Amino acid sequence: MACPCCPIAFYHNFHRGILYKKRFSKSDNKLRHRTATIAHIQLIIGILLYLKSPIVSYFFNNKTESSTNWDPTFYGVVHISLMILAIVTITIGSAKAKRQNQDLDKFKTMLLWYSVGLMIILIAIPWPFSPLANRPLIRPF
């Protein structure tokens, strides 16, 4: 993710808005918009890196061999698909929240859709402990 404090900020802010029945202010709307914008920028950067990745090009050049090895398949199909799905989820949540009439509904909509998007992003990250991809936390070059 581009900004690690963005998910924390939106979760805290939207949860607090629901708990205390806050008014949906301009700063809440800016946070909604900025979170979606940062997610879109991150997706564009990710797609550019995806197109240049040697693992992905190996996957597309050797599809039969890649089917037996899970790592190229994860990066070639699963990772990019889940990341696109996460950004679509965040975008839908942002658009739905923008069209809500009541402030509480805006907070609930954003908290639900943005949290689902964040969960998908966390699943798609190739963590060192993930069964989906074997990747060290720090690479020894």
Secondary structure as UniProt FT lines:
FT   HELIX           5..19
FT   TURN            20..21
FT   HELIX           26..52
FT   HELIX           54..61
FT   HELIX           63..66
FT   TURN            67..68
FT   HELIX           70..73
FT   HELIX           74..78
FT   HELIX           79..98
FT   HELIX           103..124
FT   TURN            128..129
//
